[in-house]
Amino acid sequence: MAEIINRIAEIIQQLILTVGYPGIFLMQFAENVFPPVPIDTLLPFSGVVAASGRLHVLVVWTAAVTGGVSGSLVLYAVGAWLDDRLLHQFVRRYGWLAGINEENLGKALGWFNRYGAVFIFFGRLLPVMRSVVSLTAGMSRMPLIVFLPFRALSSGFAMGFWIGVGYLLGENWQIILGFIDQFEPLIVTGILVAVIFGASLIGWRLLRRVQTPEAEV
């Protein structure tokens, strides 16, 4: 298993080298528009590559943050341009592409009305709320001069953490591989349980979606 993970890590690092800074920008842009895409998990590998001297860590961080903030502006614009009725219809039909539903949209609106800009900062750190934060800011017509700094600070903190982990880890990646090799049976069991649980949850949600008729607009 350790050998497989090492090979996957090498492939990911080579991918990051191939796409370079523009690719890191685009990946983070896509991740903020479509949060189900687990692009954040690639950031530590970007840090590992930077630690080897093949990329500059500050440029990696800048590309990631800029891409993330740009992606959030897309959903901010959607929230600002659509009226409430059309937005709820949009979320009902296409929200699943970005991991958004009307329930967490309602929760986000409540938290936004209560905490304002503070929710913009901390909401980015919550995977379920990542896209909804930008939508609610747009719906509430929060001025961009307020939205952008808080969103940039939140993205900068989160991405800096993951890139920093990879950068500090650097060539010590082999230590983790040794740990994985030592506890392989336990790790494999945990992965299988997580996969089964995740597949069951997705299947249950799809079944509910099929069985529940779409509400009349």
C-alpha positions as CSV (number, residue, x, y, z in Angstrom):
1,M,0.0,0.0,0.0
2,A,2.8,2.4,0.9
3,E,4.3,1.8,-2.6
4,I,1.0,2.6,-4.3
5,I,0.6,5.8,-2.3
6,N,4.2,6.8,-3.1
7,R,3.5,6.3,-6.8
8,I,0.3,8.3,-6.6
9,A,2.1,11.1,-4.8
10,E,4.8,11.2,-7.5
11,I,2.1,11.4,-10.2
12,I,0.3,14.2,-8.4
13,Q,3.6,16.1,-7.9
14,Q,4.4,15.7,-11.6
15,L,0.9,16.9,-12.5
16,I,1.5,20.0,-10.4
17,L,4.8,20.6,-12.1
18,T,3.2,20.2,-15.5
19,V,0.3,22.6,-14.9
20,G,2.5,25.0,-13.0
21,Y,1.2,28.2,-11.4
22,P,-1.7,28.7,-13.9
23,G,-2.9,25.2,-13.3
24,I,-2.9,25.8,-9.5
25,F,-4.9,29.0,-10.1
26,L,-7.4,27.1,-12.2
27,M,-7.7,24.2,-9.8
28,Q,-8.5,26.5,-6.9
29,F,-10.9,28.4,-9.1
30,A,-12.8,25.2,-9.9
31,E,-12.7,24.0,-6.3
32,N,-14.4,27.2,-5.0
33,V,-17.1,27.0,-7.7
34,F,-17.5,23.2,-7.4
35,P,-16.5,22.3,-3.8
36,P,-17.2,18.6,-4.2
37,V,-14.0,18.5,-6.3
38,P,-11.4,17.8,-3.6
39,I,-8.7,20.1,-4.9
40,D,-7.6,21.3,-1.5
41,T,-6.1,17.9,-1.0
42,L,-3.5,18.7,-3.7
43,L,-2.2,21.8,-1.9
44,P,0.2,19.9,0.4
45,F,1.7,18.3,-2.7
46,S,2.2,21.8,-4.1
47,G,4.1,22.6,-0.9
48,V,6.2,19.4,-1.2
49,V,7.1,20.4,-4.8
50,A,8.0,23.9,-3.6
51,A,10.2,22.5,-0.9
52,S,12.2,20.7,-3.5
53,G,12.9,24.1,-5.2
54,R,11.0,23.3,-8.4
55,L,8.3,25.9,-7.6
56,H,8.4,29.0,-5.4
57,V,6.2,28.6,-2.3
58,L,5.0,32.2,-2.2
59,V,4.0,32.1,-5.9
60,V,2.2,28.8,-5.3
61,W,0.3,30.4,-2.4
62,T,-0.5,33.5,-4.4
63,A,-1.8,31.5,-7.4
64,A,-3.9,29.4,-5.1
65,V,-5.4,32.3,-3.2
66,T,-6.1,34.3,-6.3
67,G,-7.8,31.3,-8.0
68,G,-9.9,30.7,-4.9
69,V,-11.1,34.3,-4.5
70,S,-11.8,34.5,-8.3
71,G,-13.9,31.4,-8.1
72,S,-15.9,32.8,-5.1
73,L,-16.7,35.9,-7.2
74,V,-18.6,33.7,-9.7
75,L,-21.0,32.6,-7.0
76,Y,-21.1,36.1,-5.5
77,A,-22.3,37.3,-8.9
78,V,-24.9,34.6,-9.2
79,G,-26.3,35.6,-5.8
80,A,-26.2,39.3,-6.7
81,W,-27.8,39.0,-10.1
82,L,-30.6,36.5,-9.5
83,D,-33.7,37.4,-7.4
84,D,-34.6,35.1,-4.5
85,R,-37.1,33.1,-6.5
86,L,-34.8,32.4,-9.4
87,L,-31.9,31.7,-7.0
88,H,-33.8,29.1,-5.1
89,Q,-34.9,27.6,-8.4
90,F,-31.2,27.6,-9.5
91,V,-30.1,25.9,-6.3
92,R,-32.9,23.4,-6.4
93,R,-31.9,22.3,-9.9
94,Y,-28.2,22.8,-10.1
95,G,-27.0,23.3,-6.5
96,W,-25.9,19.7,-6.2
97,L,-23.0,20.5,-8.7
98,A,-21.6,22.8,-6.1
99,G,-22.7,20.8,-3.0
100,I,-25.4,23.4,-2.2
101,N,-29.0,22.8,-1.3
102,E,-31.8,25.0,0.0
103,E,-31.3,23.8,3.6
104,N,-27.7,24.9,3.9
105,L,-28.5,28.1,1.9
106,G,-31.1,29.0,4.5
107,K,-28.7,28.3,7.4
108,A,-26.0,30.3,5.7
109,L,-28.4,33.3,5.3
110,G,-29.2,33.1,9.0
111,W,-25.6,33.0,10.0
112,F,-24.7,35.8,7.6
113,N,-27.5,38.0,8.9
114,R,-26.2,37.4,12.4
115,Y,-22.4,37.5,12.0
116,G,-21.9,39.4,8.7
117,A,-18.3,39.6,7.6
118,V,-17.1,37.3,10.4
119,F,-19.2,34.5,8.7
120,I,-17.4,35.3,5.4
121,F,-14.1,34.5,7.0
122,F,-15.0,31.4,9.0
123,G,-17.5,30.0,6.4
124,R,-14.7,29.4,3.9
125,L,-13.2,27.0,6.4
126,L,-16.4,24.9,6.5
127,P,-16.5,22.6,3.4
128,V,-20.3,22.4,3.3
129,M,-20.6,26.2,3.5
130,R,-17.8,27.2,1.2
131,S,-19.9,28.1,-1.8
132,V,-22.9,29.2,0.1
133,V,-20.9,31.9,1.8
134,S,-20.3,33.6,-1.6
135,L,-23.9,33.2,-2.6
136,T,-25.3,34.7,0.6
137,A,-22.9,37.6,0.3
138,G,-24.1,38.3,-3.2
139,M,-27.8,37.9,-2.2
140,S,-27.3,40.4,0.6
141,R,-25.5,42.8,-1.7
142,M,-22.5,42.9,0.6
143,P,-20.1,45.5,-0.8
144,L,-17.1,43.9,-2.7
145,I,-14.8,46.2,-0.7
146,V,-15.9,44.2,2.4
147,F,-16.4,40.8,0.8
148,L,-13.1,40.5,-1.0
149,P,-10.7,41.3,1.9
150,F,-12.4,38.8,4.3
151,R,-12.6,36.2,1.6
152,A,-9.0,36.7,0.7
153,L,-7.9,36.5,4.3
154,S,-9.8,33.3,4.8
155,S,-8.5,31.7,1.7
156,G,-5.0,32.8,2.5
157,F,-5.1,31.3,5.9
158,A,-6.6,28.0,4.8
159,M,-4.4,27.5,1.7
160,G,-1.3,28.7,3.5
161,F,-1.9,26.1,6.2
162,W,-2.1,23.2,3.7
163,I,0.8,24.4,1.5
164,G,2.8,25.0,4.6
165,V,2.2,21.4,5.8
166,G,3.6,20.1,2.5
167,Y,6.5,22.6,2.5
168,L,7.6,21.6,6.0
169,L,7.1,18.0,5.2
170,G,9.3,18.2,2.1
171,E,11.5,15.2,1.7
172,N,10.2,13.6,5.0
173,W,7.4,12.1,3.0
174,Q,9.1,8.8,3.5
175,I,8.3,9.0,7.2
176,I,4.6,9.0,6.5
177,L,5.0,6.1,4.1
178,G,6.7,4.1,6.8
179,F,3.9,4.8,9.2
180,I,1.4,3.7,6.5
181,D,3.3,0.5,5.9
182,Q,3.4,-0.3,9.7
183,F,-0.4,0.3,10.2
184,E,-1.6,-0.8,6.8
185,P,-4.3,-3.3,8.0
186,L,-5.9,-0.7,10.3
187,I,-5.7,2.0,7.6
188,V,-7.2,-0.2,4.9
189,T,-10.1,-1.2,7.2
190,G,-10.8,2.5,8.0
191,I,-10.7,3.4,4.3
192,L,-13.2,0.6,3.5
193,V,-15.5,1.7,6.2
194,A,-15.4,5.3,5.0
195,V,-16.0,4.3,1.4
196,I,-19.0,2.1,2.3
197,F,-20.4,4.8,4.5
198,G,-19.9,7.5,1.8
199,A,-21.4,5.3,-0.9
200,S,-24.4,4.5,1.3
201,L,-24.9,8.2,2.1
202,I,-24.7,9.2,-1.6
203,G,-27.1,6.4,-2.6
204,W,-29.6,7.4,0.1
205,R,-29.5,11.1,-1.0
206,L,-30.0,10.1,-4.7
207,L,-32.9,7.9,-3.7
208,R,-34.5,10.7,-1.8
209,R,-34.0,13.0,-4.7
210,V,-35.7,10.6,-7.1
211,Q,-38.6,9.8,-4.7
212,T,-39.2,13.5,-3.8
213,P,-41.1,15.3,-6.6
214,E,-39.7,18.7,-7.5
215,A,-41.6,21.4,-5.8
216,E,-43.7,23.6,-8.0
217,V,-42.1,27.0,-8.6
